[in-house]
Amino acid sequence: MNIVRRTSEETRQCILVAAWDLFRQIGFRKTTIADIAAALRMSSANIYRFFPSKDALTEAICRNLLGGLLEAARALAAGPGAAGERIRAVLLFLHRNHREQMINEKRVHEVVAVAMEQNWTAIEEFLEACDAVIVGLVGEGQANGEFGPGDPVLLGERTMAACACILHPDMIAECSGDDPDADAQGVIDFVLRALANKNPPAPLQSLE
C-alpha cells in the first residue's frame, strides 16, 4: 500500500481548509484545535507545529481569503473602461462580497468581528491595499481629465472613507436595506460626482 506523504505546505493548507470548514459549520468560538485535528485525523500537536495558537491559525485563514479578494479587485481595476467605472466595479465587488459573507454567512461575521476587535495585521494590510487600488484609479482619472485636481492619495482615502457604510462589515450587517445594491450604487454615484472634473478638457477638434 502506497502512503501519500504531504509536503509541509500541503499539510498547512489542509489545516487551513479544515479549520475554515469547521468555523463555517459550528462557529469560530466553538471550534477547538482538537476538533480541527480530529477532522484531519492528526494530533493537536501537529496543528501546533504549523500554528502556535488558534488566533494565529484564524489570521492565516483571514489572510488567504482577503488575498483572493484583493487579487480580484486589482483585476477589475486593471480592466478596460474609464477610471470612474473601474472604481465603481471595484467598490461594488467588495460591497457585494462583504454583504454575502456578513448577511448570508453569519459564522463568517463572527470571524471578522474577532479579527477587527483584535486588530489583526491581515485586516490592516487588506484595507491599505484597497486604498492603494482606489488611489491608483483616482490618479489615472486625473491624468486623463476625468477627475478634478487634488492629492490623489487623500482623494482615494476619502473615497474609501465615504464608502464605509457599504464596505464596513458591521455597517453592512446592521444597515442593509430593502435594496442594498441600489443603496451602494447611490453612495458610489455620490463619491464619483465629488471626484469629477468640474472643468473637463475640451475634446480635440478634428483636422478633417
C-alpha positions in Angstrom: 0.0 0.0 0.0 1.4 3.3 -1.1 1.2 6.1 1.6 0.9 9.6 0.1 3.0 11.9 2.1 2.1 15.6 2.1 4.7 18.4 2.0 4.7 20.8 4.9 3.0 23.4 2.7 0.3 20.9 1.7 -0.3 20.0 5.3 -0.5 23.6 6.2 -3.1 24.2 3.5 -5.1 21.2 4.6 -5.3 22.6 8.1 -6.5 26.0 6.8 -9.2 24.4 4.7 -10.4 22.0 7.5 -10.4 24.9 10.1 -12.4 27.2 7.8 -15.0 24.4 7.1 -15.5 23.9 10.8 -15.7 27.6 11.5 -18.5 27.9 9.0 -20.3 24.8 10.3 -20.2 25.3 14.0 -18.7 28.7 14.6 -15.3 30.2 15.3 -15.7 30.3 19.1 -17.0 26.7 19.4 -14.3 25.2 17.2 -11.2 23.9 19.0 -7.8 22.9 17.8 -8.8 19.3 18.9 -11.8 19.5 16.5 -9.6 20.5 13.6 -7.1 17.8 14.4 -9.9 15.2 14.6 -11.3 16.3 11.2 -7.8 15.7 9.7 -7.1 12.6 11.7 -3.9 14.0 13.2 -2.8 15.1 16.6 -3.4 18.6 18.0 0.4 18.8 18.4 0.7 18.5 14.7 -1.6 21.5 14.3 0.6 23.5 16.7 3.7 22.7 14.6 2.3 25.0 12.0 0.2 27.5 14.0 1.2 28.4 17.6 -2.4 29.3 18.5 -6.0 29.3 17.3 -5.8 33.0 16.7 -2.7 32.5 14.5 -4.5 29.9 12.5 -7.5 32.1 12.1 -5.5 35.0 11.0 -3.8 32.9 8.4 -7.2 31.9 7.1 -8.2 35.5 7.0 -5.1 36.5 5.1 -5.8 33.8 2.5 -9.4 34.9 2.0 -8.5 38.6 1.8 -5.7 37.9 -0.6 -8.2 36.3 -3.0 -10.5 39.3 -2.7 -7.6 41.7 -3.3 -6.5 39.9 -6.4 -10.0 40.1 -7.9 -10.3 43.8 -7.0 -6.9 44.5 -8.7 -8.0 42.6 -11.8 -11.1 44.8 -12.0 -9.0 48.0 -11.5 -6.7 46.9 -14.3 -9.6 46.2 -16.7 -10.9 48.4 -19.6 -13.1 51.5 -19.3 -12.9 54.9 -17.7 -11.3 55.2 -14.2 -14.7 56.1 -12.7 -16.3 53.0 -14.0 -13.5 50.8 -12.7 -13.8 52.5 -9.3 -17.5 51.6 -9.4 -16.7 48.0 -10.3 -14.1 47.6 -7.5 -16.4 49.1 -4.9 -19.4 47.1 -5.9 -17.4 43.9 -6.0 -16.2 44.5 -2.5 -19.6 45.5 -1.2 -21.4 42.5 -2.7 -18.8 40.1 -1.4 -18.8 41.6 2.1 -22.6 41.6 2.1 -22.9 38.0 1.0 -20.5 37.0 3.8 -22.0 39.2 6.5 -25.7 38.6 5.8 -25.9 35.1 4.4 -23.0 33.5 6.3 -23.3 34.5 10.0 -20.4 32.3 11.0 -18.1 34.4 8.8 -19.3 37.6 10.5 -18.1 36.0 13.8 -14.6 35.5 12.5 -14.5 39.1 11.0 -15.7 40.6 14.3 -12.9 38.8 16.2 -10.3 39.9 13.6 -11.4 43.6 13.8 -11.6 43.5 17.6 -8.0 42.2 17.8 -6.7 44.5 15.0 -5.1 41.7 13.1 -2.4 42.8 10.7 -4.1 40.9 7.9 -7.1 43.3 8.1 -4.9 46.4 8.2 -2.9 45.2 5.2 -6.0 44.5 3.2 -7.5 47.9 3.9 -4.3 49.6 3.0 -4.1 47.6 -0.3 -7.7 48.5 -1.1 -6.9 52.2 -0.5 -4.0 51.9 -2.9 -6.1 50.4 -5.6 -8.6 53.3 -5.4 -5.7 55.9 -5.1 -4.2 54.5 -8.4 -7.5 54.8 -10.2 -8.0 58.4 -8.9 -4.6 59.2 -10.3 -5.5 57.7 -13.7 -8.7 59.7 -13.8 -6.9 62.9 -13.0 -4.3 62.2 -15.7 -7.0 61.9 -18.4 -9.1 64.8 -17.2 -11.9 62.7 -15.8 -11.3 63.7 -12.2 -10.5 67.1 -10.8 -7.3 68.2 -9.2 -6.1 67.3 -5.7 -3.8 64.9 -3.9 -4.8 61.5 -5.3 -3.8 59.8 -2.1 -6.0 62.0 0.0 -8.9 61.8 -2.5 -8.6 58.0 -2.7 -8.6 57.6 1.1 -11.6 59.9 1.4 -13.4 57.9 -1.3 -12.9 54.8 0.8 -14.0 56.6 4.0 -17.2 57.9 2.3 -17.9 54.3 1.2 -17.5 52.9 4.8 -21.3 52.4 5.0 -21.2 49.9 2.1 -17.9 48.3 2.9 -17.6 48.0 6.7 -18.7 44.6 7.8 -20.7 45.8 10.9 -22.4 48.5 9.0 -23.4 46.1 6.2 -24.8 43.6 8.6 -26.7 46.2 10.6 -27.8 48.6 7.9 -28.7 46.5 4.9 -32.0 48.0 3.4 -34.6 46.6 1.1 -32.4 47.2 -2.0 -28.8 47.2 -0.8 -27.4 47.2 -4.4 -29.3 50.4 -5.1 -28.0 51.9 -1.9 -24.5 51.0 -2.8 -24.8 52.5 -6.3 -26.1 55.7 -4.7 -23.1 56.0 -2.4 -20.7 55.4 -5.3 -22.5 57.9 -7.5 -22.0 60.4 -4.7 -18.3 59.9 -4.5 -17.8 59.9 -8.3 -19.6 63.2 -8.5 -17.3 64.6 -5.9 -14.3 63.4 -7.8 -15.5 64.6 -11.2 -13.6 67.3 -13.0 -15.8 70.4 -13.0 -13.9 71.8 -15.9 -13.2 68.9 -18.2 -10.8 69.5 -21.1 -12.4 70.3 -24.4 -12.5 67.4 -26.9 -9.8 67.5 -29.6 -11.0 69.1 -32.9 -10.9 67.0 -36.0 -8.4 68.2 -38.6 -10.6 67.0 -41.4 
